[in-house]
Amino acid sequence: MGYVDENGDFPKSKWAFSADAIATIVGALFGLSPVTSYVESGAGVEAGARTGLCAVLTGFLFFISIFFAPIIASIPVWATGGALIIVGSLMARSLTKIHWNRHSHAISAFVT
C-alpha cells in the first residue's frame, strides 16, 4: 500500500510512536489502562485512519463524553447485561482463529 519503504520500515514512525506515547500519558492521567491507547491506535490504523485526524476526533468525542458521565452512571448495572453478552459473543468469534496447538500463540492469547 506504499506505507513502508524498501527496507520494510515505516517512514516517520517516530511521530506515530510519539503520538501513542503521549496518548498513554494523557490516558494515565485520566486513569485509563496504558494498553488502551495502543489498542485503539492499532485498530484505527488497521481500519484506515493514517493521518491522525481520526485520533483527534476520537479524543474530542471522549472529552465530550466526560459531560455525559453522570447520565450514563444513572443506568443500572443490570441493564447493560444484554449488551455485554452480545459483545462477548462477537469477541468469541476470534477464538477460532487462534492456533491452539502452538504454545506461544495459545499462551499469549490466554494471557491477553
Backbone as numpy.savetxt, mean C-alpha at the origin, in Angstrom:
# Nx Ny Nz CAx CAy CAz Cx Cy Cz
8.64 -1.23 -21.07 7.84 -0.05 -21.07 8.70 1.22 -21.07
9.99 1.06 -21.02 10.85 2.21 -21.10 11.15 2.88 -19.77
10.85 2.22 -18.66 11.08 2.84 -17.37 12.42 2.43 -16.76
13.08 1.45 -17.35 14.41 1.05 -16.88 15.41 1.27 -18.00
16.66 1.53 -17.63 17.68 1.74 -18.65 18.25 0.41 -19.10
19.29 0.46 -19.93 19.86 -0.78 -20.49 20.51 -1.66 -19.43
20.87 -1.10 -18.27 21.45 -1.90 -17.19 20.39 -2.47 -16.25
19.13 -2.18 -16.51 18.06 -2.65 -15.66 17.81 -1.77 -14.45
18.40 -0.57 -14.43 18.23 0.36 -13.31 17.09 1.32 -13.61
16.45 1.76 -12.55 15.36 2.72 -12.66 15.94 4.13 -12.59
15.89 4.90 -13.68 16.47 6.24 -13.64 15.75 7.12 -12.63
16.52 7.96 -11.96 16.00 8.86 -10.94 15.31 8.11 -9.80
15.80 6.91 -9.50 15.19 6.13 -8.43 15.40 6.78 -7.07
16.43 7.65 -6.97 16.65 8.34 -5.71 15.43 9.17 -5.33
14.79 9.81 -6.31 13.60 10.60 -6.04 12.46 9.72 -5.55
12.30 8.57 -6.17 11.21 7.68 -5.78 11.42 7.15 -4.37
12.66 6.74 -4.07 12.94 6.21 -2.73 12.88 7.32 -1.68
13.27 8.52 -2.05 13.18 9.64 -1.11 11.72 9.98 -0.80
10.89 9.96 -1.82 9.46 10.22 -1.59 8.85 9.16 -0.69
9.27 7.91 -0.90 8.76 6.83 -0.06 9.26 6.98 1.38
10.51 7.39 1.55 11.06 7.58 2.89 10.36 8.72 3.61
10.09 9.80 2.90 9.37 10.93 3.50 7.96 10.51 3.89
7.31 9.74 3.03 5.97 9.26 3.35 5.99 8.36 4.59
7.03 7.57 4.75 7.15 6.72 5.93 7.31 7.58 7.19
8.11 8.62 7.11 8.33 9.50 8.26 7.04 10.22 8.63
6.39 10.79 7.64 5.15 11.51 7.91 4.07 10.55 8.41
4.01 9.37 7.84 3.05 8.38 8.30 3.30 7.96 9.73
4.57 7.84 10.10 4.90 7.49 11.48 4.45 8.58 12.45
4.48 9.83 12.02 4.00 10.92 12.87 2.50 10.79 13.15
1.77 10.19 12.21 0.34 9.97 12.39 0.03 8.59 12.95
1.05 7.81 13.31 0.85 6.51 13.92 0.60 5.38 12.95
0.97 5.55 11.69 0.78 4.48 10.70 1.96 3.51 10.72
1.70 2.34 10.27 2.75 1.35 10.14 3.70 1.77 9.02
5.02 1.62 9.20 5.97 2.03 8.16 5.79 1.29 6.84
5.31 0.07 6.88 5.18 -0.70 5.64 4.00 -0.19 4.81
3.10 0.55 5.41 1.91 1.01 4.70 2.27 1.91 3.52
3.16 2.85 3.73 3.50 3.75 2.62 4.22 3.00 1.51
5.03 2.02 1.85 5.73 1.24 0.84 4.74 0.44 0.00
3.80 -0.21 0.66 2.82 -1.02 -0.06 1.94 -0.14 -0.93
1.53 1.01 -0.40 0.70 1.91 -1.18 1.43 2.44 -2.41
2.70 2.81 -2.24 3.42 3.34 -3.39 3.70 2.23 -4.40
3.97 1.03 -3.93 4.18 -0.09 -4.85 2.92 -0.43 -5.63
1.77 -0.40 -4.94 0.50 -0.67 -5.62 0.17 0.43 -6.61
0.50 1.67 -6.26 0.25 2.78 -7.18 1.08 2.69 -8.43
2.35 2.34 -8.29 3.22 2.21 -9.46 2.76 1.06 -10.33
2.34 -0.04 -9.69 1.87 -1.18 -10.47 0.60 -0.83 -11.26
-0.23 0.04 -10.69 -1.47 0.44 -11.36 -1.25 1.49 -12.43
-0.04 2.06 -12.50 0.26 3.01 -13.55 0.57 4.41 -13.08
0.55 4.65 -11.78 0.83 5.99 -11.26 2.34 6.16 -11.13
2.95 6.87 -12.07 4.40 7.01 -12.07 4.87 8.47 -11.93
3.96 9.41 -11.97 4.38 10.81 -11.94 4.41 11.40 -10.54
3.73 10.80 -9.60 3.66 11.34 -8.25 2.37 12.08 -8.00
1.62 12.38 -9.05 0.35 13.07 -8.88 -0.64 12.20 -8.11
-0.60 10.91 -8.32 -1.48 10.00 -7.59 -1.16 10.05 -6.10
0.12 10.12 -5.74 0.49 10.18 -4.33 0.04 11.49 -3.70
0.13 12.58 -4.45 -0.33 13.88 -3.94 -1.84 13.86 -3.71
-2.58 13.32 -4.66 -4.02 13.22 -4.53 -4.40 12.32 -3.35
-3.73 11.19 -3.23 -4.00 10.29 -2.11 -3.71 10.96 -0.78
-2.61 11.67 -0.69 -2.29 12.39 0.53 -3.33 13.44 0.86
-3.81 14.15 -0.15 -4.84 15.16 0.05 -6.14 14.52 0.56
-6.51 13.39 -0.04 -7.73 12.71 0.39 -7.60 12.15 1.80
-6.40 11.67 2.17 -6.19 11.24 3.55 -6.30 12.43 4.51
-5.80 13.59 4.10 -5.92 14.79 4.93 -7.38 15.16 5.14
-8.17 15.10 4.07 -9.60 15.41 4.18 -10.29 14.40 5.08
-9.85 13.14 5.04 -10.51 12.10 5.84 -10.33 12.33 7.34
-9.33 13.12 7.74 -9.15 13.41 9.16 -10.40 14.10 9.71
-11.02 14.94 8.92 -12.20 15.67 9.37 -13.45 14.78 9.44
-13.43 13.65 8.72 -14.56 12.73 8.76 -14.37 11.62 9.78
-13.27 11.61 10.49 -13.00 10.56 11.47 -14.07 10.44 12.54
-14.59 11.52 13.10 -15.65 11.36 14.10 -16.91 10.71 13.55
-17.24 11.00 12.32 -18.43 10.39 11.71 -18.19 8.90 11.50
-17.03 8.55 11.01 -16.72 7.14 10.76 -16.60 6.38 12.08
-16.11 7.05 13.13 -15.98 6.40 14.44 -17.34 6.08 15.04
-18.38 6.77 14.59 -19.71 6.50 15.13 -20.35 5.23 14.56
-19.74 4.65 13.52 -20.26 3.40 12.95 -19.90 2.27 13.91
-20.88 1.47 14.33 -20.57 0.39 15.27 -19.67 -0.67 14.63
-18.90 -1.31 15.47 -17.93 -2.30 14.99 -18.63 -3.45 14.29
-19.76 -3.89 14.81 -20.45 -5.03 14.21 -20.97 -4.73 12.81
-21.12 -3.46 12.46 -21.62 -3.09 11.14 -20.58 -3.27 10.04
-19.31 -3.36 10.42 -18.25 -3.51 9.41 -17.91 -4.97 9.13
-18.53 -5.88 9.82 -18.21 -7.31 9.66 -18.41 -7.82 8.25
-19.51 -7.44 7.62 -19.78 -7.90 6.25 -18.73 -7.45 5.26
-18.31 -6.20 5.40 -17.27 -5.68 4.51 -15.94 -6.40 4.73
-15.62 -6.70 5.98 -14.38 -7.42 6.27 -14.40 -8.84 5.70
-15.54 -9.48 5.71 -15.64 -10.82 5.12 -15.42 -10.76 3.62
-16.00 -9.77 2.96 -15.82 -9.63 1.51 -14.36 -9.33 1.18
-13.74 -8.41 1.92 -12.33 -8.09 1.67 -11.45 -9.30 1.93
-11.73 -10.04 3.00 -10.96 -11.25 3.30 -11.08 -12.30 2.21
-12.27 -12.47 1.67 -12.42 -13.45 0.60 -11.71 -13.01 -0.68
-11.70 -11.70 -0.95 -10.95 -11.22 -2.11 -9.45 -11.41 -1.92
-8.98 -11.20 -0.70 -7.55 -11.39 -0.43 -7.17 -12.87 -0.47
-8.09 -13.75 -0.13 -7.79 -15.17 -0.11 -7.56 -15.73 -1.51
-8.06 -15.06 -2.54 -7.83 -15.52 -3.92 -6.35 -15.60 -4.26
-5.56 -14.70 -3.70 -4.14 -14.67 -4.04 -3.37 -15.81 -3.38
-3.98 -16.51 -2.44 -3.29 -17.64 -1.80 -3.02 -18.78 -2.78
-3.79 -18.87 -3.84 -3.58 -19.94 -4.81 -2.34 -19.69 -5.67
-1.84 -18.46 -5.69 -0.67 -18.13 -6.51 0.65 -18.33 -5.78
0.60 -18.71 -4.51 1.82 -18.90 -3.72 2.36 -20.31 -3.98
3.65 -20.41 -4.19 4.31 -21.70 -4.38 4.55 -22.31 -3.00
3.57 -23.08 -2.52 3.64 -23.60 -1.15 4.72 -24.67 -1.00
5.16 -25.28 -2.09 6.19 -26.30 -2.00 7.60 -25.71 -1.89
7.75 -24.43 -2.15 9.03 -23.74 -1.95 9.00 -23.09 -0.57
9.94 -23.48 0.27 9.93 -23.00 1.65 10.13 -21.49 1.74
10.97 -20.93 0.88 11.19 -19.48 0.95 9.91 -18.71 0.61
9.13 -19.20 -0.34 7.87 -18.54 -0.68 6.83 -18.75 0.40
6.72 -19.96 0.89 5.70 -20.27 1.88 5.94 -19.53 3.19
7.18 -19.46 3.63 7.47 -18.80 4.90 7.25 -17.31 4.78
7.73 -16.70 3.70 7.53 -15.25 3.55 6.05 -14.91 3.38
5.29 -15.75 2.69 3.85 -15.50 2.55 3.15 -15.66 3.89
3.58 -16.63 4.69 2.96 -16.84 5.99 3.28 -15.69 6.96
4.50 -15.21 6.93 4.91 -14.16 7.86 4.24 -12.84 7.52
4.09 -12.55 6.22 3.49 -11.27 5.84 2.00 -11.42 5.73
